Amino acid sequence: QVLRFYAIWDDTNCAFGDHHPCVIHYFLADDTVEVREVHKRNDGRDPFPVLMRRQRLPKIFVDKNKNFPSCVLEITDHEVQEWYSPKDFGIGKTVTLLGRTFLIYDCDKFTQDFYREKYGITDFQPVDVNKKPLEKVTQVIPPYNGFGIPEDSLQNCLSLFPKPPRKDIIKMLENDHKVLRYQVALESPVPEDKNRRFILSYFLSDDTISIYEPPVRNSGIPGGKYLKRTKVTKPGSTPENPIYYEPSDFTIGSTIEVFGHRFVIIDADEYVLNYLEGNAESFPAATVQSIRDHFLPRKVVVETTSSGIPKKDLDDLIVEVQNELKLQQPFNTRQFHEAFHHFDKEGSGFLDRARFLNICDRFNVPTSTILLKKVRWKGCCACG
């Protein structure tokens, strides 16, 4: 006749400790106790079933003289005042066996009948020892620190070994080598920055922006890469909900704010116009019309120069004008070009006769009557 109790040995106070399910056997024949550990498949423990061999277990020891040395581990009957008995076991009780603490949470039917007949116990409700699921802690994302893009910085909070954010492979393949280029001017109160010009490139494959400043000789500014390829958020967007610049935001005259620096779009590549017109359904009508209006004067010049004027005659006229200008010494070609661009407010590439003569007089350019008639005649032919 054996009393069988189901218990849990709590070993969590030790390093790498855990809750060990055990079975305590109490043999009524000789009042001995045996403890067996219950193993599960793939529990990571060595399969030793017997945790404590069958033996009588002491409960209370006799008071010893503290000065008497104890040099053996065996315990004699004279040292034990009381041994464990069936009354010391029961559901919900905690027993300490040879230094190990066991919580009894259930027993078998024979044990229940034994305690019901001998001790009159009728309550054998098992104790729930199942581990409760841990409360899930809500992960709080720290605020964006301003380094890199928010998606890339977020990976440091999601994994110990950060992984790069996923990219839209289909979009990258469809828009590979498709770049929209704009000429922008730096909006700055510093006088030296007013004449600085930059090339803003928008990469359609991943919506990144890069800014490059072409070097200008004797300007005192070396030029080069101004902003490496990265995503740029719009002013007012939050790190939790970033809003990036799109091609629909780039119109002639619009201001682009890039990390505290403001740039004004003053020109665009012809590829921009072709791309917007080819995908007009994907962009606002105002954006497409802005680029069209900007390229309209250039289109008129191209159509005018190719409408019936022989190319050889036009080239001969250009050479003759250049020869006339070379006769003027010294002659500042750069200021001459700047004066023409200054008077050409619309950017059409045309000046009327009065303004043309005015510029020539300012730079002391001799204007022969024959040459002026040729220029006027070519202009009349171009106008139809």
Phi, psi and omega in degrees: 000124187228131173271127184245122179241144176255125187224168177237126175264114181271108182245023185287346179286341179268164178296132181061025179286165183204179174268117183257118174287133183224164174237125179258123178253125176247115183270116183289343183293319183226014179057040175259158183233139176228139179239124178242136179271135180271121181258145176245162181293132179060037178274354176080013180245154177291140185281067173259105187290326185268115176274320175227127180290164183293122183194166173279135185250128180284146178252311181232132180263158176283142178297126180255162172287124184296336180279349181281122183287143177249108186246003180233155179267340181291144180247127179268166181294334181289339182271350183255127178270326180212141177256161177291139180228170181302333181291343181276351181251146178177159181294130180093351180274155177245124181239145178249114182245111179053044175086357178251135183261128182238136175255117181275122183244349179194169177210169181274178185293321179299320179293321178297316179296323180296313182288331179291321182280320187271322186247354179071023179276131181242348182265109179236039179291122181294152177269132180283112181246008178294140181291128177284140179298137181294142179292126182287122181276128179290126180282123180259120180279124179294160181295153181294131184268358176093356181264129180069198178264154182302322181295323180288320179292331180295332181295335177291339180267343184263339184211148177293325175250098186299141176248147179296145179298151182292145180249154177279097185294321181298317179294322180293321180289321181289329184246025179295134180065019175260113185230131175260123184246137180229149171262128184234155178244141181281126178269103186215145177285350180285127182300326182292341183268355185291328182265006181281135180237143184230157176251114178262121181250128177249118183267117183287344183289325181222014175060036177259161183231138172229148181233131181231138178251113178296133180291140178241128182293140177061025178265346183083359179240121186292334183075195181109201183291125179259322178217124177287167186296115181201166175278144182237127180272153178284155176297137179094348179283151182259156177299329179288330180225073183289141177241117185263158177293143179235165179301335179291344180274349185262099174238159180295124181094351179284157182254130179247123180261120183239101177051048176091351178254137183254131179235140179251127180282122181243346181201165181214160177283153180294334178296330178298315179297316180296320181291318181293320179291327178287337179235044185298332181289344182264357184231155177297150181295329180295323180294314181295319182292326178298317179290323178297314180297327180290324182270355182299312178301323179292322179296322178296319179297317181295316180294325181290316183290341181251019183253067171100354179273124177296137184295326181294320179295322180292320178294321179296321179294321179296318179296318181295320178295319179297321178295321178295322181289329179292337180289341180273115182235133347280156182227126181266099182294324183294314179294326178299316179292320180296325179293319178297316180293329180293319182280339179274078185296321184279349182070028183277341183087007181237144172228144177285171187294323183295314180292324179297315179293325178299316179294320180297321178294323181295327181258011178056043179270122179290127182247104179285149183294321181297318181293320179296322178296322178295315179299318181293319181296320178294322178295321180293320178297320180295326181280352179085000000 
